[in-house]
Amino acid sequence: MRRLVVHPPANFVSANAAAFKALGVTHATFSAGPVVQSASGDRAVADVTGLYMLPQIGTFEPQTKVRLVKRRGKWLVSWSTRTINAHLGPRESLAVNQNWPKRAPILGAGGVRLTTTGTVVAVGLVGERIKDAAAVKTDLILAGATAAEVDPALVLAKAHPTQFEPVFTVSKARFAQLKAAAGPHNVYAVPGTQFDLQTARQAITQQLSDQLVGAVGPITADQLKALGPPYDASSIVGQRGLEETWERRLAGTPTTEVNVVDATGAPVVRLATHHGRPGQEVRTSIDPRVQRAAENALAGDTHHVAMVAMRASTGKVLAVVSDPADYEFDGALQGQYPPGSTFKVLTSTALIRKGLTPDSPASCPPTVTVDGETFHNAAPDESASTLAQAFTVSCNTAFIGLATQHLAPSDFPAAAGLYGLNHATKIGIPALMASVPKPSDEADLAATAIGQASVVFSPLGMATVASAIDSGRTRLPQLVTGAADDRIKPTRVPASVTAALRPMMASVVTSGTAAGTGLPAGTYAKTGTAQYGTGSNLKIDGWLIGYRGDIAFAIVTQNTGGQDGGPVDGPLIAKFLNALGPGA
């Protein structure tokens, strides 16, 4: 190209390359109009129209004039920056500028905003202070960051050792917890971390920020690859939860301008504008009052606890809590935990559909052996002579005896289907309700009957079961307005099932495994204690599901240290229900 230019300046190649790079040109063609010569015959000019493909805008068609001079009988280009663009002067450059619209809100029940602007703490790194990168990564992940956030920050911190490289953001309340955390993995104490106060969008509660709603922060390399244009390395995007899942809807698209800018980057001439679109709100069923009651009930508990509350008459999810929030997934919606004796609600459902009633006879021996595998009761002195009594005291051997006598392997997934659990959940955010496979043999059937074997549930799935028993209709949970599951109509739970299960669940609270835990009058429940792991020292998860009035709930406490679900979860749910009051 230089040989076609008369007296090309030193920056000829770099200036042209810089223009294409600044615009992000992916393809370009040019068409020239007629060449008009001067009267002297040694000068000429032609109008040239460029057709550029730009990733942010699409088609950009600038026009310019190419001036020619004749030297020794040969036409050469008389080049200047205005040959690139008619408006581009010396010491000026081309730039693509994006102006993103204000991010749309995430709304809860009644249109209440679940997002607001407040002070957050940016947790980041300063490379020159890092002594042990592996320890820093471990502590950041334990504090709630993801590996996808930590790894690129460590690379940048090494490349720019004096700069602050943000990793993720937390609320001031969460920062106070991290700072006060005991043990060797305190992220505040590990050399290399730094904490900066910033003003940013956040959810109205700590739990919502940590999990369901999520937060916003600097885009990661993986996110940039997935999102593509118009996002770039400077973009602020959703991190976790609804903010991440609904990023494109909430963010909208930027208004993109092609500008001539001066040496300071200030626009001088606007060459083209591609108008973006505003973000659109995401509406959810989360009720801030119910959400806060759930968060307050679980606050201070030292275990990992996950809980979902639903309105039984509508299927709307009112509260979602996973505490503490140091998992990379939302345990309330995505956790897959063995349900233990809460699954006896489904086993009872299958038995009732086979013609049994609460008064059907049952026996509760201390142990029972099925195909060489021995099963025990939680307490050796349990006794029951009917299905209802076995449900009240949660007698494992009684349920195994009834199941092996009356049920076929297909009856378990059929009972799950009655409560909508065989459905691929589509509520507007990744979620799983349950997996109830067909038992493979008689021993597997026995284990399945008491919520062990390969059966797993999330609190969302168990809350859906409790909601169906309460209302008499199976309603798939609804969280984000307009999600696919919103269009699925409720189905009726057989009256024989609800007529039997409701008094059985009431007796669990008045005289069974949830008695004496503080649950208010009018609460219907089923406890569960699930073992998992290998070897002789099995871990225990404690469950409680049920309803009161129109509020259905499910809660699981992980690794209770040997305690059963009733004593562990009963006081938490009692605090939650008492905070809501009757008629909630």
Buried (B, 14 or more C-beta within 10 A) or exposed (E): EEEEBBEBBEEBEEBBEBBBEBBBBEEEEEEEEEEEEEEEEEBBBBBBEBEBBBBBBEEBEBEBEBBBBBEEEEBBBBBEBBBBBBBBBEEBBBBBBBEBBEBBBBBBBEEBEBBEEBEBBBBBBBBEBBEEBEBBBBBBBBBBBBEEBBBBBBEBBBEEBEEBBBBBBBBEEBBEBBEEBEEEBBBBEBEBBBBEEEEBBBBBBBBBBBBBBBBBBBBBEBBBEEBEBBBBEEBBBBBBBBBBBBBBBBBBBBBBBBBBBEEEEEBBBEBBBBEBEEBBBBBBBBBBBBBBBBBBBBEEBEBBBBBBBBBBBBBBBBBBBBBBBBBEBBBBBBBBBBBBBBBBBBBBBBBBBBEBEBEBEBBBBBEBEBEEEEBEBBEEEBBBEBBBBBBBBBBBBBBBBBBBEBBEBEBBBBBBBBBBBBBEBBBBBBBBBBBBBBBEEBBBBBBBBBBBBBBBBBBBBBBBBBBBBBBBBBBBBBBBBEBEBBEBEBBEBEEBBBEBBBEBBBBBBBEBBBBEBBBBEEBBBBBBBBEBEEEEEEBBBBBBBBBBBBBBBBBBBBEBEEBBBBBBBBBBBBBBBBBBEEEB
